Amino acid sequence: MNYERYRLSRKEWLFYGFQGTAILGLMVYVFYRSLLIFFLLLPFGALYPLLLRGELKKKRLETLRLQFKDAILAVAEGLHAGYSVENAFASSLREMELLYGSDSMIAEEIRLILRKTSLNQTFEEALEDFALRSGLEDVRSFSDVFLAARKSGGELMRIIARTAEIIGEKIRIQEDILTATASRRMEQRIMSGIPVLIVFYIEFTSPGFFQVLYTTLPGRLIMTVCLFVYLASCLAAKKLLEIEP
């Protein structure tokens, strides 16, 4: 698997396509109240999965990063216990299968590395292949250090164990930052929904209050401007809370 590319499954197309259509219907109701506009914009709702593909890929990479952190920390423990590199990875595989399941991404990748080495491919080549496909800087860094340590012929076990600990600590800090900002991201989602809830509340308590905005040209222009301001504010808030790894 090339983790830099994300291919949507049929189930994801159906689920997120339906979700996009529902969001489109909600936005059209709040800002336009027009079936014609809804049907004209319907293709954009159906293509919503394409807009989400980047987010889905990012979530998959984040999951892989966290699993890789636990895997290399388990490798470091094995090396400290006196295992060879191959045996340390084999021990790590057993732990990852217990922790994340045998079909998890990291378990499949470690299993693939061990399978390649059993077929007379060097451990460095198998690890480098995973690093190239992973799309993660931490995996590439670990692979580069491993390759350099093997070539230099120095204290390989100590170098690899220390590198694994450093990378694992780095990922753990990133995880702590994401956890600390989780409440802010939830607040952002709630704040993004408040304008829509206000429209529903006023419409429920004072029917026809917004009627002029949906039946006149100036009203539709005002609502169009409001829609763009709303979308821009949601996008800006989301960007402010994004944390680059």
LINUR-V161017 format. One line per field, one symbol per residue. ss: DSSP state (h for helix, s for strand, l for the rest). phi: phi as a letter, one per 20 degrees, with the letter a starting at -180 (. if undefined). burial: 1 if it has 16 or more other ideal C-beta (glycine too) atoms within 10 Angstrom, else 0. A space follows every 10 residues. Layout:
ss=???
phi=???
burial=???
//
This chain:
ss=lllllllllh hhhhhhhhhh hhhhhhhhhh hlllhhhhhh hhhhhhlhhh hhhhhhhhhh hhhhhhhhhh hhhhhhhhhh llllhhhhhh hhhhhhhhhh llllhhhhhh hhhhhhhhll llhhhhhhhh hhhhllhhhh hhhhhhhhhh hhlllhhhhh hhhhhhhhhh hhhhhhhhhh lhhhhhhhhh hhhhhhhhhh hhhhhlllll hhhhhlhhhh hhhhhhhhhh hhhhhhhhhh lllll
phi=.effdcdfef ffgfffffff ffffffffff dclcffffff eggfffeggf fegfffffff ffffffffgf ffffffffff foffgfffff ffgfffffed ofefffffff ffffffffem efffffffff ffefmdffff ffffffffff ffmefgffff ffffffffff ffffffffff efffffffff ffefgfffff ffffecgnfe gffddcfgff ffffffffff ffffffffff efdff
burial=0010010100 0000011001 1001001111 1110000100 1000110110 0110001000 1101111111 1111111110 0010100111 1110111001 0001111011 1011011000 0011011111 1001110110 0110111011 0000001011 1011011100 1001000000 0000000100 0100000010 0010000001 0010000001 0010000001 0001001000 00000
//
